[in-house]
Amino acid sequence: MVKRTWNFVDKFSSEDELQSYIVQNTVSIKRTEEIEAGKKVIYRCSKYRKYPECDFQVKVIFSHDGGVTVSTSNEHDHAHRAATPRAPSPVREIVKNSVAAGLSCIQTRRAIEHQYQGGVSRSQLCSLLNYHRSLAVPDIHFVDDFRSWCHQHSALAVGPTAIHEPFVAKFYINSCNDIFVFITTRKLISTAPLSGMLPVDATFKLNWNELPVLVFGSSDGNRPFFPYGIAIIGTDEAASSYITLFQTVKECVFNVTGLQYNVQYLMADGGKGITTAQQFELPNCRRLMCWSHAIRKIRQHRKMIPVEKWRGIERDISTLQLSFNDNIFQKGSSLLLTKWKSDPELFMFANYFEQTWLLDLKFWYEGEAIGYPLTNNGLESLNNRIKQQYTLRNKLPLPKFISTMDTMLREWSRKNS
């Protein structure tokens, strides 16, 4: 065995100087032993596991008189890396940056191919992606965890970028089936006073817990949809969820902008819970019925009349839908019912149409809200984009779902600025 050769480097007068030298040369303690002159400490390369051929060592002798003598042996050799099942450090750094940028698995692999000269297995890449993505996911496993997360995010953030920071405006979490969590940003909710219409719709199949998500916002005459935020609820059938939603929207708008939010038109599908909530919380606004939903529901009842007469019936309904004020609609619907009820084969359908579309949900014609869209298609399109671009058509576990919604709201807020 070849005896190691030591080269004298310097003699330090304090341990602070020694510590600076140790940090500069990236070494760690290998062993310590007592000698006649005092104490001897051998340091070796801190990366010796990663680079086993590196034989660089530092010998430090602490003498009894307080002197510190330093000698070195060999040089750092990091030319050959040890074989390991772990992905190389450059790959891990690329994956970390890719996760921060929100890249998919395929996009991350392409980034590795461009920035790293070497290969990485699919299992390594998937493990790294799952690990780094999990770091950004809130630690939510129980109802109490979710409640704590809402408490932590219930305060309005301050700062130049705080307008895009999601916060929980209101929440209650009593059980898995009794939940209401209203999440928005200052930028999104501050646009609410600019419009008198409030479209609302629920979207499903976004999370493992089967919690519906209410999406709401506004649309202008050109029909693009501008979201105000989202609300996670226990069930979309209960009127109490929509009552809480309408109350929270008005409170949040006032708290953020100092303005009163007056809803003139509420656009939604034919859900009875929405109608009940509107009558209770927004009695002065018109409960509009989306024309697309209305005609689809009407077509589902075409079996009530003979096949050969359906085309004429649908043409009559489409003509009535073009009424541009309330008086014309009332006169037209009265004449239409008189025409239909004179035919015994149309009597049953006429009664259904009168009760459902002239008494219960009667605001589905052109003149119901001049200058606003007659359908909820903009909101329906946004619901589809949520599933395509954010959840990727998957039901997400609640922690991942909350993280995804947080990212989505930030992007909506910046896009609308």
LINTA-V118662 format. One record per residue. SS is DSSP state (@ for helix, = for strand, . for the rest). Layout:
SS ; SS
This chain:
. ; . ; . ; . ; . ; . ; = ; = ; = ; = ; = ; = ; . ; . ; @ ; @ ; @ ; @ ; @ ; @ ; @ ; @ ; @ ; @ ; . ; . ; = ; = ; = ; = ; = ; = ; = ; = ; = ; . ; . ; = ; = ; = ; = ; = ; = ; = ; = ; . ; . ; . ; . ; . ; . ; . ; . ; . ; . ; . ; = ; = ; = ; = ; = ; = ; = ; . ; . ; . ; . ; = ; = ; = ; = ; = ; = ; . ; . ; . ; . ; . ; . ; . ; . ; . ; . ; . ; . ; . ; . ; . ; @ ; @ ; @ ; @ ; @ ; @ ; @ ; @ ; @ ; @ ; @ ; @ ; . ; . ; . ; . ; @ ; @ ; @ ; @ ; @ ; @ ; @ ; @ ; @ ; @ ; @ ; . ; . ; . ; . ; . ; . ; @ ; @ ; @ ; @ ; @ ; @ ; @ ; @ ; @ ; @ ; @ ; @ ; @ ; @ ; . ; . ; . ; . ; . ; . ; . ; @ ; @ ; @ ; @ ; @ ; @ ; @ ; @ ; @ ; @ ; . ; . ; . ; . ; . ; . ; . ; . ; . ; @ ; @ ; @ ; . ; . ; = ; = ; = ; = ; = ; = ; = ; = ; = ; . ; . ; = ; = ; = ; = ; = ; = ; = ; . ; @ ; @ ; @ ; @ ; . ; . ; @ ; @ ; @ ; . ; . ; = ; = ; = ; = ; = ; = ; = ; . ; . ; . ; = ; . ; . ; . ; . ; . ; = ; = ; = ; = ; = ; = ; = ; . ; . ; . ; . ; . ; = ; = ; = ; = ; = ; = ; = ; = ; = ; . ; . ; . ; . ; . ; @ ; @ ; @ ; @ ; @ ; @ ; @ ; @ ; @ ; @ ; @ ; @ ; @ ; @ ; @ ; @ ; @ ; @ ; @ ; . ; . ; . ; . ; . ; . ; . ; = ; = ; = ; = ; . ; . ; . ; @ ; @ ; @ ; @ ; @ ; @ ; @ ; @ ; @ ; @ ; . ; . ; . ; . ; = ; = ; = ; = ; . ; @ ; @ ; @ ; @ ; @ ; @ ; @ ; @ ; @ ; . ; . ; @ ; @ ; @ ; . ; . ; @ ; @ ; @ ; @ ; @ ; @ ; @ ; @ ; @ ; @ ; @ ; @ ; @ ; @ ; @ ; . ; . ; . ; . ; @ ; @ ; @ ; @ ; @ ; @ ; @ ; @ ; @ ; @ ; @ ; @ ; @ ; @ ; @ ; @ ; . ; . ; @ ; @ ; @ ; @ ; @ ; @ ; @ ; @ ; @ ; @ ; @ ; @ ; @ ; @ ; @ ; @ ; @ ; . ; . ; . ; . ; . ; @ ; @ ; @ ; . ; . ; . ; . ; . ; . ; . ; . ; @ ; @ ; @ ; @ ; @ ; @ ; @ ; @ ; @ ; @ ; @ ; @ ; @ ; @ ; . ; . ; . ; . ; . ; = ; . ; @ ; @ ; @ ; @ ; @ ; @ ; @ ; @ ; @ ; @ ; @ ; @ ; @ ; @ ; @ ; @ ; @ ; @ ; . ; .
